Amino acid sequence: MHTHSYKKEDWPFGFSDDILAVTTKYVMNGEQPIVEVLHWDDGGWQFMCNTTTDADNGMVVCMGCIFEKFPWISRFKELKPGYLSFYEIETGEWRTQEIE
Protein backbone atom coordinates (compact mmCIF):
# COMPACT_ATOMS: atom_id res chain seq x y z
CA MET A 1 0.00 0.00 0.00
CA HIS A 2 1.05 3.56 -0.67
CA THR A 3 -0.60 6.96 -0.62
CA HIS A 4 -1.26 9.63 -3.20
CA SER A 5 -1.18 13.40 -2.90
CA TYR A 6 -4.66 14.08 -4.30
CA LYS A 7 -7.71 14.26 -2.06
CA LYS A 8 -9.87 11.13 -2.05
CA GLU A 9 -12.88 13.21 -3.11
CA ASP A 10 -10.96 14.21 -6.27
CA TRP A 11 -10.75 10.59 -7.46
CA PRO A 12 -12.94 10.60 -10.61
CA PHE A 13 -13.34 6.89 -11.33
CA GLY A 14 -16.04 4.58 -10.02
CA PHE A 15 -13.57 2.02 -8.66
CA SER A 16 -10.69 1.94 -6.19
CA ASP A 17 -7.50 3.81 -7.06
CA ASP A 18 -5.43 0.69 -6.38
CA ILE A 19 -6.63 -1.03 -9.59
CA LEU A 20 -3.57 -1.79 -11.72
CA ALA A 21 -2.93 -0.35 -15.18
CA VAL A 22 -0.36 -1.02 -17.88
CA THR A 23 1.73 1.78 -19.31
CA THR A 24 5.32 2.35 -20.39
CA LYS A 25 8.35 3.77 -18.65
CA TYR A 26 8.37 6.46 -21.36
CA VAL A 27 4.94 7.67 -20.27
CA MET A 28 5.74 7.57 -16.58
CA ASN A 29 9.07 9.41 -16.94
CA GLY A 30 7.51 12.07 -19.17
CA GLU A 31 9.46 11.22 -22.34
CA GLN A 32 6.34 10.33 -24.35
CA PRO A 33 2.69 11.39 -24.11
CA ILE A 34 -0.27 9.10 -23.63
CA VAL A 35 -1.85 8.72 -27.06
CA GLU A 36 -4.02 5.63 -26.52
CA VAL A 37 -6.22 4.59 -23.60
CA LEU A 38 -7.75 1.12 -23.51
CA HIS A 39 -10.41 -0.10 -21.11
CA TRP A 40 -10.52 -3.86 -21.56
CA ASP A 41 -13.65 -6.00 -21.14
CA ASP A 42 -12.15 -7.49 -17.96
CA GLY A 43 -11.87 -4.01 -16.40
CA GLY A 44 -8.15 -3.61 -17.07
CA TRP A 45 -6.69 -0.32 -18.28
CA GLN A 46 -3.76 0.65 -20.51
CA PHE A 47 -2.27 4.12 -21.03
CA MET A 48 0.09 3.84 -23.96
CA CYS A 49 2.51 6.03 -25.92
CA ASN A 50 2.63 3.60 -28.87
CA THR A 51 6.37 4.12 -29.36
CA THR A 52 7.50 0.67 -28.24
CA THR A 53 6.45 -2.96 -28.37
CA ASP A 54 9.31 -4.13 -26.15
CA ALA A 55 7.90 -5.69 -22.97
CA ASP A 56 10.98 -4.46 -21.08
CA ASN A 57 9.64 -0.92 -21.58
CA GLY A 58 6.28 -1.77 -20.01
CA MET A 59 5.23 -0.92 -16.47
CA VAL A 60 2.37 -1.87 -14.21
CA VAL A 61 1.22 0.99 -11.99
CA CYS A 62 -1.84 1.65 -9.90
CA MET A 63 -4.52 3.88 -11.38
CA GLY A 64 -3.98 6.30 -8.52
CA CYS A 65 -0.35 6.83 -9.50
CA ILE A 66 -1.15 7.45 -13.15
CA PHE A 67 -4.00 9.82 -12.19
CA GLU A 68 -1.69 11.64 -9.79
CA LYS A 69 0.84 12.23 -12.59
CA PHE A 70 -1.76 12.84 -15.33
CA PRO A 71 -4.97 14.16 -13.73
CA TRP A 72 -6.38 14.92 -17.17
CA ILE A 73 -7.04 11.17 -17.62
CA SER A 74 -10.24 11.83 -15.67
CA ARG A 75 -11.69 12.58 -19.12
CA PHE A 76 -11.81 8.78 -19.61
CA LYS A 77 -13.90 8.04 -16.51
CA GLU A 78 -16.88 7.19 -18.74
CA LEU A 79 -14.87 5.04 -21.19
CA LYS A 80 -16.81 1.79 -21.32
CA PRO A 81 -15.13 -1.60 -21.01
CA GLY A 82 -14.27 -2.91 -24.46
CA TYR A 83 -13.47 0.55 -25.84
CA LEU A 84 -10.37 2.56 -26.56
CA SER A 85 -9.65 6.23 -27.13
CA PHE A 86 -6.77 7.40 -29.26
CA TYR A 87 -5.31 10.81 -29.95
CA GLU A 88 -5.59 11.76 -33.60
CA ILE A 89 -2.62 14.02 -34.35
CA GLU A 90 -4.10 15.38 -37.59
CA THR A 91 -7.21 16.78 -35.87
CA GLY A 92 -5.88 17.21 -32.34
CA GLU A 93 -8.89 15.28 -31.02
CA TRP A 94 -9.46 12.10 -29.05
CA ARG A 95 -11.51 9.46 -30.90
CA THR A 96 -13.25 6.51 -29.27
CA GLN A 97 -14.02 3.14 -30.79
CA GLU A 98 -14.76 -0.41 -29.79
CA ILE A 99 -11.71 -2.63 -29.29
CA GLU A 100 -11.56 -5.13 -32.12
Buried (B, 14 or more C-beta within 10 A) or exposed (E): EEEBEBEEEEBBBEEEBEEEBBBBBBBBEEEBEBBBBBBBEEEEBBBBBBBBEEEEBBBEBBBBBBBBBBEEBEEBEEBEEEBBBBBEEEEEEBEBEEEE
